[in-house]
Amino acid sequence: MTDRSGGEARPRISVAPMMALTDRHFRRLARLLSRDVLLYTEMVTAKAVVHGVRERLLARTREEGAVVLQLGGSDPAELLEASTAGAAAGFQEVNLNVGCPSDRVRSGSFGACLMAEPRLVGECLAAMAQSGLPVSVKHRIGIDSADAYEDLLRFVDLVERSSGGVSVAYVVHARKAWLKGLSPKENRSVPPLRYGEVYRLKRDRPSLWVELNGGVRDVPDATQHLRQVDGVMIGRAFYEDPTLLAAVDPALSGTERRVSRRAVIEAMIDYAAEETARGTPLAPITKHMLNLLKGVAGARTWRRVLTEGAHRPGAGPALLLRAMRAVPDEVLDASIGAGAVRQAAAA
C-alpha cells in the first residue's frame, strides 16, 4: 500500500468495477487469490440505494476485505445518503462513476456525460465525502470532441476546485468515450489508448492520486505503468484469468505467497455450502470460477461440468468436488503465483 494525498493507505493495484461481474461472489474468489488488491463493487445507482433494498444492493462479507463501493448518480443529496449507507455496510471507499457511456446511464444523467459538468462532479464528491469515507472518481480522458489533454486537465482542475478541499483519487480510463455512435463494448476497445496523457496528468498535478485504467494485460504490465502513476486498475484481464491476481501480492510486497488452485477451490466449496444453505443458487457462484483453470490440463472438463450442472435444481458444492476430479493433482497443487516476483522485477 502507499499513501495518497490526505494520508489514507490505498492499494496500488485494483480490480475494475464491471457490471454483472464484480459481484460479492467474484469478490470472495478474488480475495482468496490476493490479499492486497483493491476490489470494487459493480456500479450501483445512488437512487437504487436510497429507494431500494439496501441489504441486497450493498451485500458484502468481512472476508472480502477492502472493497470500494462504486455509485452512479448526479444528485449530491442522493449520493450522500447512498455513501452513508455504504459506510455503514463496511465499504472502504466510495467511487463516483463518470466513465460509463451507455445510453441507460446517460439517460439517468450520470456516467461519462458528467465529464461535461466538472463542477457538479466536484459537488457530488464533496457530498459523498460527508459520509466519512475516502472518495474517488473514475472517468475517461475525454468525451466526444472534448478529448484534448487540456480538456482532461480542465476537468480535473474544476473538480478539485468544486470539491471543497476533499482529497480525491482520480482513476483515469486512458480512452475517450463517444457518447453517440459506439456501444459500451466498443467504447472499451475502439477509441485508442492514450497512456501518455495519464502520465502527463500525474506529472502536471503531482499532489493528486492518479490511477491508470484501460488495456492493462497483467501484473508485470501494471508494474511498468506504476513507474509513472500512483495506481493501476485491471478489469477484463483479471476476470478472464483470475489466477493473474495471485501475482499482485508478490509484486506489491516483494514476497512470494503460495496460492494453489486446490486451496482456492476448497475455500469456494465451503463458501458455496454456506451460500446455498441460505438459498443462493450455485450458478451465480460458479460462473466466476470457470476460468480458474484456464490454459491447464482438465480445464475443458472443469468448465463443462460446472456449466452443465450448476443450473440444475438442487445443485450444490458437491458439483465442485466432481469437477475437481477432472483436474490432475499436479495442476491443483502447483503454486499459481510462482515466479511472480521475478516477473515483476524483470518488467
Secondary structure, DSSP 4 states (H G I P E B T S, - for coil): -EEPTTS-EE-SEEEPP-TTTSSHHHHHHHHHH-SSSBEEPPPEEHHHHHHS-HHHHT---GGG-SEEEEEE-S-HHHHHHHHHHHHHHT-SEEEEEE----HHHHHTT-GGGGGG-HHHHHHHHHHHHTTSS-EEEEEEEEETTB-SHHHHHHHHHHHHHHTTT--EEEEEEEEEE-SSSS-HHHHTTSSPP-HHHHHHHHHHSTTSEEEEESS--SHHHHHHHTTTSSEEEE-HHHHH-GGGGGGHHHHHHS-----BHHHHHHHHHHHHHHHHHTT--SHHHHGGGGGGGTTSTTHHHHHHHHHHHTTSTT--THHHHHHHTTS-HHHHHSBTTTTHHHHHHH-
